[in-house]
């Protein structure tokens, strides 16, 4: 294959790729906002699940800490009772005063711990209430997601065969084209609402409809190089490329 034939084939493949992508875009449009709605719901559900997990961890950690404090309070009560018993057995005021201070310290610690336990109980209650509210919202959102996903699946299934065929054709074209040409195509396509390759119609660009000089059209019909529209930047192809496309893939 000589250079001119290779360039002509490149133009055919680019135009064919554009046609396949336009058809795939049409199939995607049939899905409407369902893909976006499903994706957004999935993200929101993920965020809610993380919040529910966080509240659940708060409840667990509060219970563990309360249980630990409860054991310490019980231990301190036992010590107080032991200190009080010892007070009856001491022989000096100094020993009695020492035990009294130990009792006071233990009682102060109990008061402090019980306040902390009350705060932990409040924290756990608030977390549980919040978790229940989040869970209710999460259940509703999961229900909505299920409905949207079913709708999307129905639309996708209706066009599944055609979409698979087009995707297969697209893959065949991708392996034929050079990386730099694909990069150019994708860049233009992204910038021009999905249309990167257009035919020349009535001496005008098929994309922006601006006039193309006669000399440029003559050069374009040689199909030996890639020309882009001076106004919109889209890749231009001749009628011969458009007609040949029918037998390309």
C-alpha positions in Angstrom: 0.0 0.0 0.0 1.5 3.3 -1.1 1.4 6.5 1.0 -1.6 8.0 -0.8 -3.6 4.9 -0.4 -2.7 4.8 3.3 -3.8 8.4 3.8 -7.1 7.8 1.9 -7.8 4.8 4.1 -7.0 6.9 7.2 -9.7 9.4 6.1 -12.1 6.6 5.5 -11.5 5.1 8.9 -11.8 8.4 10.7 -15.1 9.1 9.0 -16.3 5.6 9.8 -15.3 6.0 13.4 -17.2 9.2 13.5 -20.4 7.6 12.2 -20.1 4.7 14.7 -19.6 7.2 17.5 -22.6 9.2 16.4 -24.8 6.1 16.5 -23.5 5.2 19.9 -24.2 8.7 21.1 -27.8 8.3 19.8 -28.2 5.1 21.8 -26.8 6.8 24.9 -29.2 9.7 24.4 -32.1 7.2 24.5 -31.1 6.5 28.1 -31.8 10.1 28.9 -30.6 11.2 32.3 -30.9 7.7 33.7 -27.1 6.9 33.7 -26.4 10.2 35.5 -29.3 9.7 37.9 -28.0 6.2 38.7 -24.4 7.4 39.2 -25.5 10.3 41.4 -27.7 8.0 43.5 -24.8 5.5 43.9 -22.5 8.3 45.1 -25.1 9.6 47.6 -25.8 6.1 48.9 -22.1 5.6 49.3 -21.8 8.8 51.3 -24.8 7.9 53.5 -23.5 4.4 54.1 -20.2 6.0 55.3 -22.2 8.3 57.7 -24.3 5.4 59.0 -21.0 3.4 59.6 -19.5 6.4 61.4 -22.5 6.8 63.7 -22.5 3.0 64.4 -18.8 3.2 65.3 -19.6 6.1 67.7 -22.3 4.0 69.4 -20.0 1.0 69.8 -17.1 3.1 71.1 -19.4 4.9 73.5 -20.7 1.6 74.9 -17.2 0.1 75.2 -16.0 3.2 77.1 -19.1 3.3 79.3 -18.6 -0.4 80.2 -15.0 0.3 81.0 -15.9 3.2 83.2 -18.6 1.2 84.9 -16.1 -1.4 85.9 -13.8 1.3 87.3 -16.6 2.8 89.2 -17.5 -0.6 90.7 -13.9 -1.1 91.6 -13.8 2.3 93.3 -16.9 1.6 95.3 -15.3 -1.6 96.5 -12.2 0.3 97.6 -14.3 2.9 99.4 -16.1 0.2 101.3 -12.7 -1.4 102.2 -11.3 2.0 103.3 -14.3 2.6 105.5 -13.9 -0.8 107.1 -10.2 -0.1 107.7 -11.1 3.2 109.4 -12.5 1.2 112.3 -9.3 -0.7 112.7 -6.7 2.2 112.6 -5.0 3.3 115.8 -3.9 6.8 114.9 -5.6 10.0 113.6 -3.0 10.1 110.8 -4.0 6.7 109.5 -7.6 7.7 109.8 -7.1 10.9 107.9 -5.1 9.1 105.2 -8.0 6.7 104.6 -10.5 9.6 104.6 -8.5 11.3 101.8 -8.4 8.1 99.8 -12.2 7.8 100.2 -12.7 11.5 99.1 -10.4 11.0 96.1 -12.3 7.8 95.1 -15.7 9.5 95.5 -14.5 12.5 93.4 -13.3 10.1 90.7 -16.7 8.3 90.8 -18.6 11.6 90.3 -16.3 12.5 87.4 -16.6 9.1 85.8 -20.4 9.1 86.2 -20.7 12.5 84.5 -18.5 11.2 81.7 -20.8 8.1 81.5 -23.9 10.3 81.2 -22.2 12.3 78.4 -21.3 9.1 76.6 -25.0 7.9 77.0 -26.1 11.2 75.5 -23.6 10.8 72.7 -24.7 7.3 72.0 -28.4 8.3 72.0 -27.8 11.2 69.6 -25.7 8.9 67.3 -28.5 6.3 67.3 -31.2 8.8 66.5 -29.0 10.2 63.7 -28.2 6.8 62.4 -31.9 5.8 62.3 -32.7 9.0 60.4 -29.8 8.3 57.9 -30.9 4.7 57.6 -34.4 5.7 56.7 -33.1 8.1 54.0 -30.7 5.4 52.8 -33.5 2.8 52.5 -35.6 5.3 50.4 -32.6 6.1 48.2 -31.8 2.4 47.6 -35.4 1.9 46.6 -35.2 4.8 44.1 -31.9 3.5 42.8 -33.4 0.1 42.2 -36.2 1.6 40.2 -33.8 3.8 38.1 -31.5 0.9 37.5 -34.3 -1.3 36.3 -35.4 1.5 33.9 -31.9 1.9 32.6 -31.5 -1.9 32.2 -34.7 -2.1 30.2 -33.5 0.7 27.8 -30.0 -0.8 27.5 -31.4 -4.3 26.9 -33.6 -3.0 24.1 -30.5 -1.7 22.2 -28.0 -4.2 23.5 -27.5 -6.0 20.2 -27.0 -2.8 18.2 -24.7 -1.4 20.8 -22.5 -4.5 20.9 -22.3 -4.5 17.1 -21.3 -0.8 17.1 -18.8 -1.3 19.9 -17.2 -4.2 17.9 -17.0 -2.0 14.8 -15.4 0.8 16.8 -12.7 -1.6 18.2 -11.8 -2.7 14.6 -11.4 0.9 13.6 -9.3 1.9 16.6 -6.7 -0.7 15.9 -6.3 0.6 12.3 -5.7 4.2 13.3 -2.5 5.7 14.5 -2.4 7.0 18.1 -1.8 10.6 17.0 -4.7 10.6 14.6 -7.0 9.1 17.4 -5.7 11.8 19.8 -6.6 14.5 17.3 -10.0 13.0 16.6 -10.9 12.7 20.3 -9.7 16.2 21.0 -11.9 17.7 18.3 -14.8 15.5 19.1 -14.7 16.6 22.7 -14.5 20.3 21.8 -17.3 20.1 19.1 -20.1 18.3 20.8 -19.2 14.8 19.6 -18.6 15.7 15.9 -15.0 15.7 14.8 -15.3 14.5 11.1 -17.7 16.1 8.6 -18.3 15.9 4.9 -18.2 19.0 2.6 -21.7 19.8 1.4 -22.5 22.4 -1.2 -19.0 23.9 -0.9 -19.5 24.3 2.9 -18.3 22.6 6.0 -20.8 20.0 7.2 -20.2 21.1 10.8 -20.3 24.9 10.9 -21.6 25.4 7.4 -19.0 28.0 6.5 -17.9 28.4 2.9 -14.9 26.5 1.7 -12.8 27.9 -1.2 -12.9 26.0 -4.4 -9.2 25.4 -4.4 -9.3 23.8 -1.0 -12.2 21.5 -2.2 -10.1 20.4 -5.2 -7.2 19.5 -2.8 -9.6 17.8 -0.5 -10.9 15.5 -3.2 -7.4 14.1 -3.7 -7.8 12.4 -0.4 -4.1 12.5 0.3 -3.9 14.5 3.4 -6.0 15.6 6.4 -7.7 19.0 6.1 -9.5 20.8 8.8 -12.1 23.5 8.6 -10.5 27.0 9.0 -13.5 28.1 11.0 -14.5 25.3 13.4 -11.4 23.0 13.2 -13.3 19.8 12.3 -11.7 17.3 10.0 -13.1 17.6 6.4 -13.7 14.6 4.1 -14.8 14.4 0.4 -17.9 12.8 -1.1 -15.7 9.9 -2.2 -14.8 9.1 1.4 -18.4 9.3 2.5 -19.6 6.9 -0.3 -16.7 4.5 0.3 -17.6 4.4 4.0 -20.6 2.1 3.4 -18.3 -0.8 2.4 -15.5 -0.1 4.9 -16.8 -1.9 8.1 
